[in-house]
Amino acid sequence: MHFGVGGSFFADRDAARRLGRRGISPYFRDSKGRVFFLRITGGVLAGRRFKAPSGRGVRPSTDRVRESVFATLAPLHGARVLDLYAGSGALGIEALSRGAANVVFVERASAALETLRRNLAQLGLSDRSRVLGSDVRSAIRQLGRRGDRYELILMDPPYASGEAERAMVAAVESGILSPGGTVVVESSRRHLPGEVAGLERMDERRYGDTVMLRFQNCIGCGGVE
């Protein structure tokens, strides 16, 4: 017999109950109630599944979106990556599978942090990862003071929060984005971030309500004319 936790099924009743109590789900539902299982789409771990924090407001990047976005990026071999508003770690985990040297994950929600750390451990990625339990702008200031630099910054902030634009400004001002580095932002098409001085919009791709934006670090570009 199989037992469900929020629509997912396990052969072991105790395992199902443990995941439910911990606020962890092997899948998530979108706003239309459709069920998605999370899976790595490329690289050495392609096909491996990982888990999402359960509950309303959970919105990991879907397989289709991640696969399309990473296809637009330059090869990641040896890249230093920062995953902001990391949640389950979907974007950063994809980067590690595709060859990134290391990823720093920033997330402040306790349930998401537990799920993220479990995902990294179960996928054998803990030694190439660092998890910061912090709000994003505090983490950016901390990393900037340390002199850390990243070739790729990934952001999946809450929609309609204005967080994306504020984090982009903080990333540029702190100097954590390497010269020529890339920022990828997941956003709602109804609440796109504004232009930010020092970042040039290079690409925009739409997937229903979701928009993936790619920016490049540059001197004297972006901002309001």
C-alpha positions in Angstrom: 0.0 0.0 0.0 1.1 3.5 -0.7 0.5 6.6 1.5 0.1 10.2 0.3 1.6 13.4 1.5 -0.2 16.3 -0.2 -0.7 14.2 -3.3 2.6 12.4 -3.5 2.9 8.7 -2.6 5.3 6.6 -0.6 5.5 2.9 0.1 6.3 3.6 3.8 3.6 5.2 6.0 6.2 6.5 8.5 8.3 8.1 5.7 5.3 9.9 4.4 4.3 11.2 7.8 7.9 12.4 8.6 8.1 14.4 5.4 4.7 15.9 6.0 5.6 17.0 9.6 8.8 18.5 8.4 7.1 20.6 5.8 8.9 18.9 2.9 7.2 17.7 -0.3 8.6 15.8 -3.3 6.5 18.0 -5.6 4.7 21.3 -5.7 1.4 22.5 -7.1 1.2 25.7 -9.3 -1.5 28.3 -9.0 -3.7 26.2 -11.3 -3.4 23.1 -9.0 -1.1 21.2 -11.5 1.4 18.9 -9.8 5.1 19.1 -10.7 8.0 16.9 -9.5 11.3 18.6 -9.3 14.1 17.1 -11.4 17.6 18.3 -12.5 17.5 18.8 -16.3 21.1 18.8 -17.3 24.7 18.0 -16.4 26.1 15.1 -14.4 23.0 14.8 -12.2 20.4 15.1 -14.9 17.3 13.2 -14.1 17.9 13.2 -10.3 14.9 14.4 -8.3 14.9 16.7 -5.3 12.3 18.1 -2.9 10.5 21.4 -2.4 9.4 23.1 0.8 5.6 22.5 1.1 3.0 25.1 1.7 1.4 28.0 -0.1 3.7 30.4 -1.7 6.2 27.7 -2.7 7.1 28.3 -6.4 10.2 26.5 -7.5 11.3 27.0 -11.1 9.9 24.2 -13.2 12.0 21.8 -15.2 11.1 23.4 -18.5 12.0 26.9 -17.3 15.3 25.8 -15.8 16.3 23.8 -18.9 15.5 26.7 -21.2 17.3 29.3 -19.1 20.5 27.3 -18.6 20.6 26.7 -22.4 21.0 30.4 -22.9 24.0 30.7 -20.5 27.7 30.2 -21.3 29.3 27.0 -20.0 29.4 27.0 -16.2 32.6 24.9 -15.7 34.5 26.5 -12.8 32.0 29.3 -12.3 31.2 30.8 -8.9 27.5 31.2 -8.5 25.2 32.9 -6.0 21.6 31.7 -5.6 19.4 34.3 -3.9 15.9 33.5 -2.5 17.1 30.0 -3.0 14.1 28.1 -1.7 14.6 24.4 -2.6 17.9 25.4 -4.3 16.5 24.4 -7.7 18.5 27.0 -9.7 21.8 26.6 -7.8 21.5 22.8 -7.9 21.1 23.0 -11.6 24.2 25.1 -11.8 26.2 22.7 -9.8 25.1 19.8 -11.9 26.2 21.7 -15.0 29.7 22.3 -13.8 29.7 25.3 -11.4 32.7 25.2 -9.0 30.6 26.2 -6.1 27.3 27.9 -5.2 26.4 30.1 -2.2 22.6 29.7 -1.4 20.8 32.5 0.5 17.5 31.8 2.1 15.9 32.9 5.3 12.8 30.7 5.8 13.5 27.9 8.2 11.4 25.3 6.4 13.1 26.1 3.1 16.6 26.0 4.7 16.0 22.5 6.0 14.8 21.2 2.6 17.7 22.9 0.9 20.3 21.4 3.1 18.6 17.9 2.7 18.6 18.3 -1.1 22.3 19.2 -1.1 23.3 16.3 1.2 21.2 13.7 -0.7 22.6 14.9 -4.1 26.2 14.8 -2.8 26.7 18.6 -3.3 27.3 19.8 0.2 31.1 20.1 -0.3 30.6 22.5 -3.2 27.9 24.6 -1.5 27.5 27.1 1.3 24.1 28.0 2.8 23.4 31.4 4.4 20.3 31.7 6.5 19.8 35.4 6.0 17.7 38.0 4.2 19.2 38.7 0.8 20.4 42.3 1.2 22.2 41.5 4.5 23.8 38.5 2.8 24.9 40.7 -0.2 26.5 43.2 2.1 28.3 40.5 4.0 29.6 38.9 0.8 30.7 42.3 -0.5 32.7 43.0 2.7 34.4 39.6 2.3 35.4 40.5 -1.3 33.5 37.6 -2.8 32.8 37.7 -6.5 30.4 35.7 -8.7 30.2 35.1 -12.4 26.5 34.2 -12.1 23.8 35.4 -9.7 20.5 33.7 -9.8 17.4 35.3 -8.3 13.9 33.9 -7.7 12.3 36.5 -5.4 8.6 36.6 -4.3 6.5 38.0 -7.1 5.2 41.6 -6.8 7.5 42.3 -3.9 9.9 44.7 -5.5 12.7 42.5 -4.1 14.3 41.7 -7.5 15.1 45.3 -8.3 16.4 46.1 -4.8 18.6 43.0 -4.9 19.9 43.8 -8.3 20.9 47.3 -7.1 22.6 45.9 -4.0 24.5 43.3 -6.1 25.9 46.0 -8.4 26.7 48.5 -5.5 28.4 45.8 -3.4 30.7 44.8 -6.3 29.9 41.0 -5.9 29.1 40.6 -9.6 32.3 39.9 -11.6 33.0 42.2 -14.6 30.9 40.8 -17.5 29.0 38.6 -15.0 25.5 37.5 -15.5 22.3 38.0 -13.4 19.3 35.8 -14.1 16.0 36.9 -12.5 12.7 35.0 -12.4 9.7 37.3 -12.3 6.0 37.6 -13.0 5.2 39.2 -16.3 2.9 41.6 -14.4 5.7 42.8 -12.1 8.9 43.1 -14.1 11.9 44.7 -12.3 12.9 48.1 -13.6 16.2 49.0 -15.2 19.2 49.1 -12.9 22.4 51.1 -13.6 25.3 48.8 -14.3 23.1 46.0 -15.7 22.2 45.6 -19.3 19.2 43.4 -20.2 20.3 40.8 -22.7 17.4 38.4 -22.9 13.8 37.9 -21.9 11.8 34.7 -22.1 8.2 34.1 -21.2 6.6 30.9 -19.9 3.0 31.7 -19.2 3.0 34.1 -16.3 6.7 33.5 -15.6 9.4 35.7 -17.2 13.1 34.9 -17.0 15.3 37.9 -17.5 19.1 37.8 -18.2 21.3 40.8 -17.5 25.0 41.4 -17.9 27.3 43.5 -15.8 28.6 46.5 -17.7 29.9 50.0 -17.1 27.7 53.0 -17.9 24.7 50.9 -18.9 21.2 50.4 -17.6 19.3 52.8 -15.3 16.8 55.5 -16.3 17.8 57.8 -19.1 
